[in-house]
Amino acid sequence: MKNFDAIIIGAGQAGPSLAGKLTGAGLTVAFVERKLFGGTCVNTGCMPTKTLVASAYAAHLARRAADYGIVLDGAIKIDMKKVKARADTVSTNARTGVEKYLREMEGCAVIEGHARFEGPNQVRVGDELLTAPRIFINVGGRAIVPDLPGVGEISYLTNTSMLALDHLPEHLVVVGGSYVGLEFAQMYRRFGAQVTVVEKGPRLVAREDEDISEAIREILVREGITVRTNAECISFAPHERGVAVGVSCAEGEPASIGSHVLLAVGRRPNTGDLGLEKAGVVTDARGYITVDDSLATNVPGIWALGDCNGRGAFTHTAYNDFEIIAANLLAGAQRRLSDRIPAYALYIDPPLGRVGMTEREARASGRPLLIGSRPMSRVGRAVEKDETQGFMKIIVDAETRKILGAAILGVSGDEAIHGILDIMNANVPYDVLERAVPIHPTVSELIPTMLNGLRPIEEKEK
Ligand SMILES: Cc1cc2nc3c(=O)[nH]c(=O)nc-3n(C[C@H](O)[C@H](O)[C@H](O)COP(=O)(O)OP(=O)(O)OC[C@H]3O[C@@H](n4cnc5c(N)ncnc54)[C@H](O)[C@@H]3O)c2cc1C
């Protein structure tokens, strides 16, 4: 039995930084990681996929070179081995950086292996039994493999195995028309594959407003991606050319024949094999660890951070969980999960930057609303770059004049949204942003203009 002041399980986006703060405060930490340091974001999520998105963008621009007066002789070619090597390098550098940081940390013992609770303050890793009065769970999640007919008879890809591909699939069928699926769909189309997206719901990215879903569909279809929504009869069967993906019982072609199939239908927490029952830690029906507003579980001395608590599904939310816990435990702060304003991006090109409520959620709140919008075709920077797809919109509470939510689907939308996020965090009326003097020419400069044109939401339909 080895005693520590704290045990951290999982080297994802929250655990390593927390270890740094705890050891900095003089506490001893046992750090347990079962596989790859850096977790999902570094190894199979954000970093490699955004590196691939950048390669796909380069291919796209090269194909469009003539639009800009640039002459490239001959067809452009994609070197998939090099594309993969670039993504691998970015991931490897980050992974080794995290591992080195932890191994060199004074007061931190790194233990490799799968951690399981033996009791409320005991964790077993192989032959070692660790005890601590504080335990932090940062175990993340993994891709769901849906129990659809035939799934056991085919070979399929997930976000993890996709990243091992170093050749171009002839026809990639992506099952799941949401964030992970669409990023892979567009990048592989740009690398030169035929791509079909199969989505069981009536529209893509169902969490977003209908106008956003529709604009995203148009962007993807314009690039030659086939989108099959309302695919209520998804099934799989081996086929001489790969896999037959049954799509619809009613309309359209009954099946899509793919050389490769990517399953991107959601994620589940890595909590099934953690021995949580031995510690008495409660989860919800989907396995997410139940936490309160300070990220504490129902068992005193145990906290859950990151994707495994179901309160965020992003790197920045996992990192913010660390910040909340560290500030509360070590600096006597009163930081709360509920202070966090939801914000995220979808990294298709052009990207979608999102903050706060959707229009649908704002309408459902019953508040009096103002709305503003602007097509990217009327944003100078977008016109100059000849990247005018998409639009931006913003929703304001007419009484408090506070911004409730916004979306920027367009070039630099992932960056420009932060101007709105910052004003929402400052908790001041939209007028502050409307009167600001932004830099020209930028996408952000049109946000005050959009606010200047706010109108009652009822007039939107007219
Ligand atoms: C394809 C894809 C693209 C993404 N792109 C983005 C993006 O652009 N932006 C963004 O913000 N988010 C993105 N995400 C989400 C982001 O990767 C996650 O939200 C983030 O990694 C969650 O971090 P975490 O700390 O909760 O867990 P993770 O990063 O998943 O880390 C958990 C760690 O715990 C370890 N572990 C699990 N169980 C045990 C155990 N029992 N014992 C020991 N160790 C254990 C795992 O090995 C892992 O290293 C993406 C995800 C995917 C799949």
The ligand as an SDF file (V2000), in Angstrom:
LIG
                    3D

 53 58  0  0  0  0  0  0  0  0999 V2000
  -12.2640   13.1640  -33.4820 C   0  0  0  0  0  0  0  0  0  0  0  0
  -12.3820   14.1310  -32.3310 C   0  0  0  0  0  0  0  0  0  0  0  0
  -12.1160   15.4630  -32.5280 C   0  0  0  0  0  0  0  0  0  0  0  0
  -12.2100   16.3550  -31.4710 C   0  0  0  0  0  0  0  0  0  0  0  0
  -11.9610   17.6800  -31.7090 N   0  0  0  0  0  0  0  0  0  0  0  0
  -12.0760   18.5620  -30.6980 C   0  0  0  0  0  0  0  0  0  0  0  0
  -11.7980   19.9370  -30.9090 C   0  0  0  0  0  0  0  0  0  0  0  0
  -11.4580   20.3610  -32.0090 O   0  0  0  0  0  0  0  0  0  0  0  0
  -11.9130   20.7910  -29.8550 N   0  0  0  0  0  0  0  0  0  0  0  0
  -12.2800   20.3580  -28.6080 C   0  0  0  0  0  0  0  0  0  0  0  0
  -12.3710   21.1710  -27.6840 O   0  0  0  0  0  0  0  0  0  0  0  0
  -12.5470   19.0570  -28.3840 N   0  0  0  0  0  0  0  0  0  0  0  0
  -12.4540   18.1520  -29.3910 C   0  0  0  0  0  0  0  0  0  0  0  0
  -12.6950   16.8310  -29.1540 N   0  0  0  0  0  0  0  0  0  0  0  0
  -13.0750   16.4140  -27.7830 C   0  0  0  0  0  0  0  0  0  0  0  0
  -11.8540   16.3320  -26.8840 C   0  0  0  0  0  0  0  0  0  0  0  0
  -10.8830   15.4950  -27.4500 O   0  0  0  0  0  0  0  0  0  0  0  0
  -12.2650   15.8170  -25.5230 C   0  0  0  0  0  0  0  0  0  0  0  0
  -13.3380   16.5900  -25.0490 O   0  0  0  0  0  0  0  0  0  0  0  0
  -11.1290   15.9060  -24.5250 C   0  0  0  0  0  0  0  0  0  0  0  0
  -10.0270   15.1520  -24.9430 O   0  0  0  0  0  0  0  0  0  0  0  0
  -11.6240   15.3800  -23.1680 C   0  0  0  0  0  0  0  0  0  0  0  0
  -10.5630   15.3810  -22.2860 O   0  0  0  0  0  0  0  0  0  0  0  0
  -10.6220   14.5560  -20.9560 P   0  0  0  0  0  0  0  0  0  0  0  0
   -9.5350   15.1020  -20.1180 O   0  0  0  0  0  0  0  0  0  0  0  0
  -11.9730   14.5380  -20.3820 O   0  0  0  0  0  0  0  0  0  0  0  0
  -10.3340   13.0160  -21.3560 O   0  0  0  0  0  0  0  0  0  0  0  0
   -9.3580   12.3290  -22.3870 P   0  0  0  0  0  0  0  0  0  0  0  0
   -8.6010   13.3060  -23.1770 O   0  0  0  0  0  0  0  0  0  0  0  0
  -10.1660   11.3310  -23.1280 O   0  0  0  0  0  0  0  0  0  0  0  0
   -8.3060   11.5680  -21.4530 O   0  0  0  0  0  0  0  0  0  0  0  0
   -8.6720   10.5250  -20.5980 C   0  0  0  0  0  0  0  0  0  0  0  0
   -7.4250    9.7140  -20.2570 C   0  0  0  0  0  0  0  0  0  0  0  0
   -7.7620    8.7820  -19.2310 O   0  0  0  0  0  0  0  0  0  0  0  0
   -7.1040    7.5460  -19.4910 C   0  0  0  0  0  0  0  0  0  0  0  0
   -7.8640    6.5010  -18.7870 N   0  0  0  0  0  0  0  0  0  0  0  0
   -9.1350    6.1200  -19.0080 C   0  0  0  0  0  0  0  0  0  0  0  0
   -9.5110    5.1700  -18.1180 N   0  0  0  0  0  0  0  0  0  0  0  0
   -8.4320    4.9400  -17.3350 C   0  0  0  0  0  0  0  0  0  0  0  0
   -8.2040    4.0700  -16.2340 C   0  0  0  0  0  0  0  0  0  0  0  0
   -9.1560    3.2760  -15.7500 N   0  0  0  0  0  0  0  0  0  0  0  0
   -6.9740    4.0660  -15.6770 N   0  0  0  0  0  0  0  0  0  0  0  0
   -5.9950    4.8920  -16.1340 C   0  0  0  0  0  0  0  0  0  0  0  0
   -6.1570    5.7410  -17.1610 N   0  0  0  0  0  0  0  0  0  0  0  0
   -7.3850    5.7740  -17.7470 C   0  0  0  0  0  0  0  0  0  0  0  0
   -7.1540    7.4390  -21.0080 C   0  0  0  0  0  0  0  0  0  0  0  0
   -6.1820    6.5450  -21.4860 O   0  0  0  0  0  0  0  0  0  0  0  0
   -6.8920    8.8770  -21.4120 C   0  0  0  0  0  0  0  0  0  0  0  0
   -5.5180    9.1270  -21.5840 O   0  0  0  0  0  0  0  0  0  0  0  0
  -12.5880   15.9030  -30.1860 C   0  0  0  0  0  0  0  0  0  0  0  0
  -12.8410   14.5490  -29.9670 C   0  0  0  0  0  0  0  0  0  0  0  0
  -12.7490   13.6690  -31.0310 C   0  0  0  0  0  0  0  0  0  0  0  0
  -13.0330   12.2180  -30.7730 C   0  0  0  0  0  0  0  0  0  0  0  0
  1  2  1  0
  2  3  1  0
  2 52  2  0
  3  4  2  0
  4  5  1  0
  4 50  1  0
  5  6  2  0
  6  7  1  0
  6 13  1  0
  7  8  2  0
  7  9  1  0
  9 10  1  0
 10 11  2  0
 10 12  1  0
 12 13  2  0
 13 14  1  0
 14 15  1  0
 14 50  1  0
 15 16  1  0
 16 17  1  0
 16 18  1  0
 18 19  1  0
 18 20  1  0
 20 21  1  0
 20 22  1  0
 22 23  1  0
 23 24  1  0
 24 25  2  0
 24 26  1  0
 24 27  1  0
 27 28  1  0
 28 29  2  0
 28 30  1  0
 28 31  1  0
 31 32  1  0
 32 33  1  0
 33 34  1  0
 33 48  1  0
 34 35  1  0
 35 36  1  0
 35 46  1  0
 36 37  1  0
 36 45  1  0
 37 38  2  0
 38 39  1  0
 39 40  1  0
 39 45  2  0
 40 41  1  0
 40 42  2  0
 42 43  1  0
 43 44  2  0
 44 45  1  0
 46 47  1  0
 46 48  1  0
 48 49  1  0
 50 51  2  0
 51 52  1  0
 52 53  1  0
M  END
$$$$
